[in-house]
Amino acid sequence: MQQGNRLSWSDLQSLARRKPAASSSDRDAAEAAADGGNGRGLAKALSVPHLTAIGVGSTIGAGIYVLVGTVAREHAGPALTVSFLIAGIAAALSALCYAELSCRFPSAGSAYHYSYICIGESVAWLIGWALILEYTIGGSTVARGISPNLALFFGGQDNLPFFLAQVHIKGLDTAVDPCAAILVLIVTALLCLGIKESSLVEGIITIANVAVMLFIICAGGWLGFQNGWPGYNVPKSYFPNGASGVFSGSATLFFAYIGFDAVASTAEEVKNPQRDLPLGMGLTLSLCCFLYMMVSVVIVGLVPYYAMDPDTPISSAFAQHGMQWAVYIISSGAVLALIASLIGAILPQPRIVMAMARDGLLPPIFSAVDHRTQVPTLSTILTGICSAILAFFMDVSQLAGMVSVGTLLAFTMVAISVLIVRYAPPDEMQMEGPDPGSLESLASQAGQSERDEDILGDPFGNVQEGPTASEVVNMVRRQKAKRCIILVCIGVIIFVSAVSFSSLPFYIQHTICAFSGLLLLGSTIALSCIGQDKNSLRKMEGFMCPFVPILPVCCILINVYLLMNLGSHTWIRVSVWLVAGALIYLFYGRSHSSLTTTTYQRVSPA
């Protein structure tokens, strides 16, 4: 493929090669083959209760104990509940897209796996690389938040035991946090015991956390009825900052729902993924949205929004009504939420690393699955040690925005993948040669699929040859659909850019918005008129995302808008990580990919 130091056209084509979507039987064989040929894959031990525990535990972090006060004071006021509802609906759009793809392609890797099948290898690598950063920083951030919350039970930071307290060391700008590192290592050891054991512990902690939130709702509701709900007797209206305040609050609260994607990362370990994965995600979001809204109803009603403590809004609201002892229960809930979030942050990361190693993009040693526990032990230990080191030495609060980039990029690519799989799905064909389900067979299928599209149509949709008229018509339809999906993405980027950059002159901004809005609307309508791929619909098992293409397009629009508004400093930091990842891919992943040795043959579309 490579001649000297020059990149050939085939090298550039390799950046867009796609992995085939194997059938269920082939997938199981491939999983076993990926584990060094020892016939052992990940344990299929999870059901709906396990998935709900993982999802709720990963989603409900300590942020809810702070966000209530911040968003109510600065944005929504008493309408905080409406902001939570809108944010929940926006998160549900991504969850519906995840639910369909996790049913179609139930394998480890989540958004990385879906992007590899639907979009291409280079994009999948960047998504996987961004998710590795997300979970590393996310786990470290959560771990460093536990020590300050434990201080209340010891009478303050100064009274913490030496192994729990943050210590300032000469020569370091930030305090080291042995408590954070110890907790990360304990969680890592727990995850190495097995998915069933770790999900059981996660479930117990999540139940305790939910019980604390139910206490807040019930006890707070009783206080509200006793005192006449003073928080709602404010001089301003229910919407003090208007609709804009409600929607800006929703943009902030959207990140309180991030965590359900951890459910998708365990797809390979689910007993019945077609049934259980959509139910697990649906129950996760529904339960989280209900708890968030009920807590916000109570707390906003106990204290006027402008008088809320921005740091400890819930405990201070109870203290103002004479229930100082409730502070200990609420702080316990915050600690439990952080521990559950820590488990949820570290759990998906080794599975993404394992999936990338299976595909040859990372060294194959990381794809090894332990015989006894049936978990990727080496990947789990490696990612756990990295998170522990980061949590020990660095104040990662300034890097917290980088967590959102990986999540939002993944959400965006998942929505695009739904459009691709519905309108222009990758071709699949079982070929003779290597054993079905082996990595060699899967790689061969992918190469044949991609070559088929190269022969039958160029990038501009001009059909060059086709065996029959019906196949030519189908290929033309697919190429038109691809162009419409590209135009949708372009329209979203231009529209969101124009909206986000308020420094543009008024007329220029509105002209660009009008043009890009028409482009986006026209492309979506054209995509609807082209029609979905009938073969793709026939092969679908399990849940199907409703309102396609409107729902995925709205999902793309929301996620790109949030990405554009994360701030320049966040993007500069993330760019450094992505550039480093791109170099690793170019010098290692591209040449070691399991799709490198594919033989391209012409395949007729089904």
C-alpha positions as CSV (number, residue, x, y, z in Angstrom):
1,M,0.0,0.0,0.0
2,Q,2.8,2.4,0.8
3,Q,5.6,3.2,-1.6
4,G,8.6,5.0,-0.1
5,N,7.4,7.9,1.9
6,R,4.6,8.9,-0.4
7,L,0.9,8.2,0.3
8,S,-0.9,6.5,-2.5
9,W,-4.6,6.8,-3.4
10,S,-5.2,3.4,-1.7
11,D,-3.6,4.8,1.5
12,L,-6.1,7.6,1.5
13,Q,-9.0,5.2,0.8
14,S,-7.9,3.2,3.8
15,L,-8.9,6.1,6.0
16,A,-12.6,5.5,5.1
17,R,-12.6,1.7,5.1
18,R,-15.4,0.3,7.1
19,K,-15.8,-2.8,9.3
20,P,-18.6,-5.1,8.3
21,A,-21.6,-5.6,10.5
22,A,-21.3,-9.3,11.3
23,S,-24.3,-11.5,12.0
24,S,-24.9,-12.7,15.5
25,S,-23.3,-16.1,15.0
26,D,-20.3,-14.5,13.2
27,R,-20.0,-11.9,15.9
28,D,-19.8,-14.5,18.7
29,A,-17.1,-16.4,16.7
30,A,-15.2,-13.2,16.1
31,E,-15.2,-12.3,19.7
32,A,-13.8,-15.6,20.7
33,A,-11.2,-15.4,17.9
34,A,-10.2,-11.9,19.1
35,D,-9.2,-13.2,22.5
36,G,-6.1,-14.9,21.2
37,G,-8.1,-17.9,19.9
38,N,-8.9,-19.2,23.4
39,G,-12.6,-19.3,22.7
40,R,-13.5,-17.0,25.6
41,G,-15.2,-13.7,25.1
42,L,-16.8,-11.3,27.6
43,A,-19.3,-12.9,29.9
44,K,-23.0,-12.5,28.9
45,A,-24.3,-11.8,32.4
46,L,-26.3,-8.5,32.3
47,S,-30.0,-8.0,32.2
48,V,-32.3,-5.0,32.5
49,P,-31.8,-4.4,36.2
50,H,-28.0,-4.5,35.8
51,L,-28.1,-2.1,32.9
52,T,-30.4,0.3,34.7
53,A,-28.1,0.3,37.8
54,I,-25.1,1.0,35.6
55,G,-26.9,3.7,33.6
56,V,-28.4,5.5,36.7
57,G,-25.2,5.2,38.7
58,S,-23.2,6.7,35.8
59,T,-25.7,9.5,35.1
60,I,-26.6,10.8,38.6
61,G,-23.4,12.3,39.9
62,A,-22.8,14.8,42.6
63,G,-23.6,17.5,40.0
64,I,-27.3,17.4,40.8
65,Y,-26.4,18.5,44.3
66,V,-24.8,21.7,42.9
67,L,-26.5,22.3,39.5
68,V,-29.9,22.9,41.1
69,G,-28.7,26.1,42.8
70,T,-26.5,27.4,40.0
71,V,-29.0,27.0,37.1
72,A,-32.0,28.3,39.2
73,R,-30.0,31.4,40.3
74,E,-28.5,32.3,37.0
75,H,-30.9,31.0,34.3
76,A,-34.3,29.4,34.9
77,G,-35.5,30.6,38.3
78,P,-38.6,28.6,39.5
79,A,-38.9,27.1,36.0
80,L,-35.9,24.9,36.8
81,T,-38.2,21.9,36.4
82,V,-39.0,22.8,32.8
83,S,-35.3,23.2,32.1
84,F,-34.7,19.7,33.4
85,L,-37.5,18.4,31.2
86,I,-36.2,20.0,28.1
87,A,-32.7,18.7,28.7
88,G,-34.1,15.3,29.3
89,I,-35.9,15.3,26.0
90,A,-32.7,16.5,24.2
91,A,-30.8,13.6,25.8
92,A,-33.5,11.2,24.9
93,L,-32.9,12.0,21.2
94,S,-29.4,10.7,21.5
95,A,-30.5,7.7,23.6
96,L,-33.0,6.6,20.9
97,C,-30.2,6.7,18.3
98,Y,-27.9,4.7,20.7
99,A,-30.8,2.2,21.3
100,E,-31.2,1.3,17.6
101,L,-27.5,1.0,16.9
102,S,-26.8,-1.1,20.0
103,C,-29.5,-3.5,18.8
104,R,-28.1,-3.7,15.3
105,F,-24.4,-4.0,16.4
106,P,-24.3,-5.3,20.0
107,S,-20.6,-5.3,20.5
108,A,-18.1,-3.6,22.8
109,G,-16.9,-0.2,21.7
110,S,-20.2,1.8,21.7
111,A,-19.9,4.9,19.5
112,Y,-16.5,3.8,18.2
113,H,-17.9,0.5,17.0
114,Y,-20.9,2.1,15.3
115,S,-18.7,4.8,13.6
116,Y,-16.3,2.1,12.3
117,I,-19.2,0.2,10.7
118,C,-21.1,3.2,9.3
119,I,-18.6,6.0,8.7
120,G,-15.1,4.8,8.4
121,E,-11.9,3.8,10.2
122,S,-10.3,7.2,10.7
123,V,-13.4,8.8,12.2
124,A,-13.9,5.7,14.4
125,W,-10.4,6.0,15.7
126,L,-10.8,9.7,16.6
127,I,-14.1,8.9,18.4
128,G,-12.5,6.1,20.3
129,W,-9.5,8.2,21.1
130,A,-11.7,11.1,22.3
131,L,-13.8,8.7,24.5
132,I,-10.6,7.4,26.1
133,L,-9.8,11.0,27.1
134,E,-13.4,11.5,28.3
135,Y,-13.5,8.5,30.6
136,T,-9.9,9.1,31.9
137,I,-10.6,12.8,32.9
138,G,-14.2,12.1,33.9
139,G,-13.1,9.4,36.4
140,S,-10.3,11.5,37.8
141,T,-12.6,14.5,38.2
142,V,-15.1,12.4,40.1
143,A,-12.5,10.9,42.3
144,R,-11.0,14.2,43.4
145,G,-14.5,15.4,44.4
146,I,-15.0,12.7,47.0
147,S,-12.4,13.9,49.5
148,P,-14.0,17.3,50.1
149,N,-17.4,15.7,50.6
150,L,-16.0,13.3,53.2
151,A,-14.6,16.2,55.2
152,L,-18.1,16.9,56.7
153,F,-18.1,13.6,58.5
154,F,-14.7,14.3,60.1
155,G,-15.4,17.9,61.1
156,G,-13.6,19.6,58.3
157,Q,-10.7,19.2,55.9
158,D,-8.1,19.6,58.6
159,N,-9.4,16.6,60.5
160,L,-9.3,14.1,57.7
161,P,-6.9,11.1,58.0
162,F,-3.7,11.6,56.2
163,F,-4.6,9.0,53.5
164,L,-7.8,10.9,52.8
165,A,-6.8,14.5,52.9
166,Q,-5.4,16.5,50.0
167,V,-1.7,17.3,50.7
168,H,0.3,20.3,49.3
169,I,3.8,19.3,48.2
170,K,6.5,21.8,47.6
171,G,7.2,22.3,43.9
172,L,3.7,21.2,42.8
173,D,1.1,23.8,41.8
174,T,-1.8,21.6,43.0
175,A,-2.4,19.4,46.0
176,V,-2.0,15.7,45.6
177,D,-5.1,13.6,46.5
178,P,-4.2,10.1,47.8
179,C,-7.9,9.5,48.6
180,A,-8.8,9.9,44.9
181,A,-6.0,7.6,43.7
182,I,-6.9,4.9,46.3
183,L,-10.6,5.0,45.3
184,V,-9.8,4.7,41.6
185,L,-7.5,1.7,42.3
186,I,-10.3,0.1,44.5
187,V,-12.8,0.5,41.7
188,T,-10.3,-0.9,39.2
189,A,-9.9,-4.0,41.3
190,L,-13.6,-4.3,41.6
191,L,-14.1,-4.2,37.9
192,C,-11.4,-6.9,37.4
193,L,-13.5,-9.3,39.5
194,G,-16.1,-9.5,36.8
195,I,-19.0,-7.6,35.2
196,K,-21.7,-9.3,37.3
197,E,-19.9,-8.5,40.6
198,S,-19.2,-4.9,39.7
199,S,-22.7,-4.3,38.4
200,L,-24.0,-5.8,41.7
201,V,-22.0,-3.3,43.7
202,E,-23.0,-0.5,41.4
203,G,-26.6,-1.5,41.9
204,I,-26.4,-1.4,45.7
205,I,-24.7,2.0,45.7
206,T,-27.2,3.4,43.2
207,I,-30.2,2.1,45.3
208,A,-28.7,3.9,48.3
209,N,-28.2,7.1,46.2
210,V,-31.8,7.0,44.9
211,A,-33.0,6.4,48.5
212,V,-31.3,9.7,49.5
213,M,-32.9,11.5,46.6
214,L,-36.3,10.1,47.6
215,F,-35.7,11.4,51.1
216,I,-35.0,14.8,49.7
217,I,-38.2,14.7,47.7
218,C,-40.4,13.4,50.6
219,A,-38.9,15.4,53.5
220,G,-38.6,18.5,51.3
221,G,-42.2,18.2,50.2
222,W,-43.3,17.9,53.8
223,L,-41.4,21.1,54.7
224,G,-42.9,22.8,51.6
225,F,-46.5,22.1,52.6
226,Q,-45.7,23.1,56.2
227,N,-44.3,26.5,55.2
228,G,-46.5,27.3,52.2
229,W,-43.8,26.8,49.5
230,P,-42.1,30.2,50.0
231,G,-39.9,29.7,46.9
232,Y,-42.8,30.1,44.6
233,N,-44.1,33.3,46.3
234,V,-41.6,35.5,44.5
235,P,-42.2,39.0,43.1
236,K,-41.1,38.0,39.6
237,S,-43.0,35.5,37.4
238,Y,-42.4,31.8,37.1
239,F,-40.0,32.6,34.2
240,P,-37.9,35.5,35.5
241,N,-35.5,35.4,32.6
242,G,-38.1,34.4,30.0
243,A,-37.8,31.5,27.5
244,S,-34.1,32.2,26.9
245,G,-33.3,31.6,30.5
246,V,-35.1,28.2,30.5
247,F,-33.3,27.1,27.3
248,S,-29.9,28.3,28.5
249,G,-30.5,26.4,31.7
250,S,-31.4,23.3,29.7
251,A,-28.1,23.6,27.8
252,T,-26.2,23.4,31.1
253,L,-28.4,20.7,32.6
254,F,-28.0,18.5,29.4
255,F,-24.7,17.3,30.8
256,A,-26.5,16.0,33.9
257,Y,-28.0,13.3,31.7
258,I,-24.7,12.1,30.2
259,G,-24.0,8.6,31.4
260,F,-26.6,6.4,29.6
261,D,-24.0,5.7,26.9
262,A,-22.2,3.6,29.5
263,V,-25.1,1.1,29.0
264,A,-24.2,0.8,25.3
265,S,-20.6,0.0,26.1
266,T,-21.6,-3.2,27.8
267,A,-23.7,-4.4,24.9
268,E,-21.5,-7.4,24.3
269,E,-22.1,-8.6,27.9
270,V,-25.9,-8.4,27.8
271,K,-27.9,-11.6,27.6
272,N,-30.6,-10.3,25.3
273,P,-29.2,-7.1,23.7
274,Q,-32.1,-6.5,21.3
275,R,-34.6,-6.4,24.1
276,D,-32.6,-5.3,27.2
277,L,-30.4,-2.5,25.8
278,P,-33.3,-0.2,24.8
279,L,-35.2,-1.0,28.0
280,G,-32.1,-0.2,30.1
281,M,-31.5,3.1,28.4
282,G,-35.1,4.1,28.5
283,L,-35.4,3.2,32.2
284,T,-32.2,5.1,33.0
285,L,-33.3,8.3,31.4
286,S,-36.9,8.1,32.7
287,L,-35.8,7.5,36.2
288,C,-33.1,10.2,36.1
289,C,-35.4,12.7,34.6
290,F,-38.1,12.0,37.2
291,L,-35.7,12.3,40.1
292,Y,-34.2,15.5,38.7
293,M,-37.5,17.2,38.2
294,M,-38.9,16.2,41.6
295,V,-35.8,17.4,43.4
296,S,-35.9,20.7,41.6
297,V,-39.6,21.1,42.3
298,V,-39.0,20.7,46.0
299,I,-35.8,22.7,46.4
300,V,-36.9,25.7,44.3
301,G,-40.1,25.7,46.4
302,L,-38.3,25.7,49.7
303,V,-36.0,28.7,49.0
304,P,-36.5,31.6,46.6
305,Y,-34.2,31.0,43.6
306,Y,-32.3,34.3,44.2
307,A,-31.5,33.3,47.8
308,M,-30.1,29.8,47.0
309,D,-26.6,28.8,48.1
310,P,-24.9,28.2,44.7
311,D,-22.5,25.6,46.3
312,T,-24.8,23.6,48.6
313,P,-28.3,24.5,47.6
314,I,-30.0,21.3,48.9
315,S,-28.4,21.0,52.3
316,S,-28.7,24.8,52.9
317,A,-32.4,24.7,52.0
318,F,-33.0,22.1,54.7
319,A,-30.8,23.9,57.2
320,Q,-32.9,27.1,56.7
321,H,-36.0,25.2,57.8
322,G,-34.4,23.7,60.9
323,M,-33.3,20.3,59.6
324,Q,-29.5,20.7,60.0
325,W,-29.2,16.9,60.6
326,A,-30.3,16.3,57.1
327,V,-27.0,17.7,55.9
328,Y,-25.4,14.4,56.8
329,I,-27.9,12.4,54.8
330,I,-27.5,14.7,51.8
331,S,-23.7,14.6,52.0
332,S,-23.9,10.8,52.1
333,G,-25.9,10.9,48.9
334,A,-23.3,13.1,47.2
335,V,-20.5,10.7,48.2
336,L,-22.5,7.7,47.0
337,A,-23.3,9.5,43.8
338,L,-19.6,10.2,43.2
339,I,-18.6,6.6,43.9
340,A,-21.3,5.3,41.5
341,S,-20.2,7.8,38.9
342,L,-16.6,6.7,39.3
343,I,-17.5,3.1,38.6
344,G,-19.6,4.2,35.6
345,A,-16.7,6.3,34.3
346,I,-14.0,3.5,34.5
347,L,-16.3,0.7,33.4
348,P,-16.6,1.6,29.6
349,Q,-13.0,2.7,29.0
350,P,-11.3,-0.7,28.9
351,R,-14.0,-2.1,26.7
352,I,-13.4,0.7,24.1
353,V,-9.6,0.0,24.3
354,M,-10.3,-3.7,23.9
355,A,-12.5,-3.1,20.9
356,M,-9.8,-0.9,19.3
357,A,-7.2,-3.6,20.0
358,R,-9.4,-6.3,18.4
359,D,-9.5,-4.2,15.2
360,G,-5.7,-3.9,15.2
361,L,-5.7,-0.1,15.9
362,L,-4.0,-0.7,19.2
363,P,-1.6,-3.5,20.2
364,P,-3.4,-6.8,20.4
365,I,-2.3,-7.4,24.0
366,F,-5.1,-5.1,25.1
367,S,-7.8,-7.3,23.6
368,A,-7.0,-10.2,26.0
369,V,-9.9,-11.4,28.1
370,D,-9.3,-13.2,31.4
371,H,-10.3,-16.8,31.3
372,R,-11.9,-16.8,34.8
373,T,-13.5,-13.4,35.2
374,Q,-14.2,-12.9,31.4
375,V,-13.3,-9.2,31.5
376,P,-10.5,-7.3,29.7
377,T,-8.2,-7.4,32.8
378,L,-5.1,-5.8,31.3
379,S,-7.0,-2.9,29.7
380,T,-8.9,-2.4,32.9
381,I,-5.7,-2.2,35.0
382,L,-4.0,0.1,32.5
383,T,-6.8,2.6,32.3
384,G,-7.3,2.4,36.1
385,I,-3.7,3.2,36.8
386,C,-3.7,6.1,34.3
387,S,-6.9,7.6,36.0
388,A,-5.4,7.1,39.4
389,I,-2.1,8.9,38.5
390,L,-4.1,11.8,37.0
391,A,-6.4,12.0,40.0
392,F,-3.4,11.9,42.4
393,F,-1.2,14.6,40.8
394,M,-3.5,16.9,38.9
395,D,-6.3,19.3,39.6
396,V,-8.5,18.2,36.7
397,S,-11.3,20.6,37.3
398,Q,-9.9,22.9,34.6
399,L,-10.0,20.0,32.2
400,A,-13.5,19.0,33.0
401,G,-14.8,20.7,29.8
402,M,-12.8,18.2,27.8
403,V,-15.1,15.4,29.0
404,S,-18.0,17.0,27.2
405,V,-16.1,17.0,23.8
406,G,-15.8,13.2,23.7
407,T,-19.4,12.7,24.7
408,L,-20.9,15.2,22.2
409,L,-18.7,14.0,19.4
410,A,-19.9,10.5,20.1
411,F,-23.5,11.6,20.2
412,T,-23.1,13.4,16.9
413,M,-21.5,10.4,15.1
414,V,-24.1,8.0,16.5
415,A,-26.9,10.2,15.0
416,I,-25.1,10.4,11.7
417,S,-24.6,6.6,11.8
418,V,-28.4,6.1,12.2
419,L,-29.0,8.2,9.0
420,I,-26.3,6.1,7.1
421,V,-27.6,2.7,8.3
422,R,-31.2,3.6,7.4
423,Y,-30.5,5.3,4.0
424,A,-27.1,4.1,2.7
425,P,-26.1,1.1,4.9
426,P,-22.8,-0.7,4.3
427,D,-23.1,-3.8,2.1
428,E,-22.5,-7.2,3.7
429,M,-21.7,-10.5,1.9
430,Q,-20.6,-13.8,3.3
431,M,-17.6,-15.0,1.2
432,E,-15.7,-18.2,1.0
433,G,-12.2,-18.3,2.4
434,P,-11.4,-17.8,6.1
435,D,-13.8,-19.2,8.6
436,P,-17.0,-17.2,9.0
437,G,-16.7,-14.8,11.9
438,S,-12.9,-14.8,12.0
439,L,-11.2,-11.5,11.9
440,E,-9.7,-12.3,8.5
441,S,-13.2,-13.1,7.2
442,L,-14.7,-9.9,8.6
443,A,-11.9,-7.8,7.2
444,S,-12.4,-9.4,3.8
445,Q,-16.1,-8.6,3.9
446,A,-15.3,-5.0,4.7
447,G,-12.9,-4.6,1.8
448,Q,-15.4,-6.2,-0.6
449,S,-18.1,-3.9,0.6
450,E,-16.1,-0.8,0.1
451,R,-14.8,-1.9,-3.3
452,D,-18.3,-2.5,-4.5
453,E,-19.2,1.1,-3.9
454,D,-16.0,2.3,-5.6
455,I,-16.9,0.3,-8.8
456,L,-20.6,1.0,-8.9
457,G,-20.4,4.7,-8.1
458,D,-17.9,7.5,-7.8
459,P,-18.0,10.0,-4.9
460,F,-20.3,12.3,-6.9
461,G,-22.9,9.6,-7.3
462,N,-22.4,8.8,-11.0
463,V,-23.0,5.2,-11.6
464,Q,-20.3,3.6,-13.7
465,E,-21.6,0.1,-14.1
466,G,-24.1,-2.3,-12.6
467,P,-25.3,-5.7,-13.5
468,T,-29.0,-5.1,-13.5
469,A,-31.3,-2.1,-13.8
470,S,-32.8,-2.6,-10.2
471,E,-29.3,-2.7,-8.7
472,V,-28.3,0.5,-10.6
473,V,-31.5,2.2,-9.3
474,N,-30.7,1.2,-5.8
475,M,-27.1,2.4,-6.0
476,V,-28.3,5.7,-7.4
477,R,-30.7,6.0,-4.5
478,R,-27.9,5.3,-2.0
479,Q,-25.6,7.8,-3.5
480,K,-28.3,10.5,-3.5
481,A,-28.9,9.7,0.2
482,K,-25.2,10.0,0.9
483,R,-25.1,13.4,-0.7
484,C,-28.1,14.5,1.3
485,I,-26.6,13.3,4.6
486,I,-23.4,15.3,3.8
487,L,-25.4,18.4,3.0
488,V,-27.3,18.0,6.3
489,C,-24.0,18.0,8.2
490,I,-22.7,21.0,6.2
491,G,-26.0,22.8,6.8
492,V,-25.8,22.1,10.6
493,I,-22.2,23.3,10.9
494,I,-22.9,26.6,9.0
495,F,-26.1,27.3,10.8
496,V,-24.7,26.6,14.3
497,S,-21.6,28.6,13.5
498,A,-23.6,31.6,12.4
499,V,-25.8,31.4,15.6
500,S,-22.8,30.9,17.9
501,F,-20.7,33.8,16.6
502,S,-22.7,36.8,17.7
503,S,-19.9,39.2,16.7
504,L,-20.9,38.9,13.1
505,P,-22.8,41.9,11.6
506,F,-26.6,41.5,12.0
507,Y,-27.4,41.2,8.3
508,I,-24.6,38.8,7.5
509,Q,-25.5,36.6,10.5
510,H,-29.1,36.4,9.5
511,T,-28.3,35.8,5.8
512,I,-26.0,32.9,6.7
513,C,-28.6,31.5,9.1
514,A,-31.3,31.7,6.4
515,F,-29.2,30.1,3.7
516,S,-27.9,27.3,6.0
517,G,-31.4,26.8,7.5
518,L,-32.9,26.3,4.0
519,L,-30.0,24.0,3.1
520,L,-30.6,21.9,6.2
521,L,-34.4,21.8,5.8
522,G,-34.1,21.0,2.1
523,S,-31.6,18.2,2.6
524,T,-33.8,16.7,5.3
525,I,-36.9,16.8,3.1
526,A,-35.0,15.4,0.2
527,L,-33.7,12.6,2.4
528,S,-37.3,11.8,3.4
529,C,-38.4,11.7,-0.2
530,I,-35.5,9.4,-1.2
531,G,-36.8,6.7,1.1
532,Q,-35.0,4.3,3.5
533,D,-33.1,1.2,2.4
534,K,-35.6,-1.7,2.4
535,N,-32.9,-4.3,3.0
536,S,-31.7,-2.5,6.0
537,L,-35.3,-2.3,7.4
538,R,-35.8,-6.1,6.8
539,K,-32.6,-7.0,8.6
540,M,-33.4,-4.9,11.7
541,E,-33.9,-6.8,14.9
542,G,-35.2,-5.1,18.0
543,F,-35.7,-1.4,18.6
544,M,-35.9,1.1,15.8
545,C,-35.4,4.8,16.2
546,P,-38.7,6.7,15.4
547,F,-39.1,9.8,13.3
548,V,-36.1,9.2,11.1
549,P,-34.6,11.4,9.6
550,I,-36.0,14.3,11.7
551,L,-35.0,12.9,15.1
552,P,-31.3,12.2,14.2
553,V,-31.0,15.6,12.4
554,C,-32.3,17.4,15.5
555,C,-29.9,15.3,17.6
556,I,-27.0,16.4,15.3
557,L,-28.1,20.0,15.6
558,I,-28.3,20.0,19.4
559,N,-24.9,18.3,19.9
560,V,-23.1,20.5,17.4
561,Y,-24.5,23.6,19.0
562,L,-23.2,22.4,22.4
563,L,-19.8,21.5,20.9
564,M,-19.5,25.0,19.3
565,N,-20.2,26.7,22.7
566,L,-17.7,24.8,24.9
567,G,-15.1,27.5,24.7
568,S,-11.8,28.0,22.8
569,H,-9.6,26.8,25.7
570,T,-11.3,23.5,25.8
571,W,-11.0,23.0,22.1
572,I,-7.2,23.9,22.2
573,R,-6.6,21.3,24.9
574,V,-8.7,18.7,23.0
575,S,-7.0,19.4,19.7
576,V,-3.6,18.5,21.2
577,W,-5.0,15.1,22.3
578,L,-6.7,14.5,19.0
579,V,-3.5,15.4,17.0
580,A,-1.5,13.0,19.1
581,G,-4.2,10.4,18.4
582,A,-4.0,11.1,14.7
583,L,-0.3,10.6,14.7
584,I,-0.6,7.2,16.5
585,Y,-3.2,6.1,14.0
586,L,-1.1,7.2,11.0
587,F,2.1,5.5,12.2
588,Y,0.6,2.4,13.9
589,G,-3.2,1.9,13.6
590,R,-3.5,2.3,9.9
591,S,-0.9,-0.2,9.0
592,H,-1.8,-2.7,11.7
593,S,-5.6,-2.5,11.1
594,S,-7.3,-5.9,10.7
595,L,-8.7,-4.5,7.4
596,T,-5.2,-3.8,6.0
597,T,-4.8,-7.1,4.1
598,T,-8.3,-7.1,2.5
599,T,-8.7,-8.3,-1.1
600,Y,-11.2,-6.1,-3.0
601,Q,-13.7,-7.8,-5.2
602,R,-16.9,-6.6,-6.8
603,V,-20.0,-7.3,-4.8
604,S,-23.5,-6.7,-6.2
605,P,-25.8,-4.7,-3.8
606,A,-28.5,-6.7,-2.1
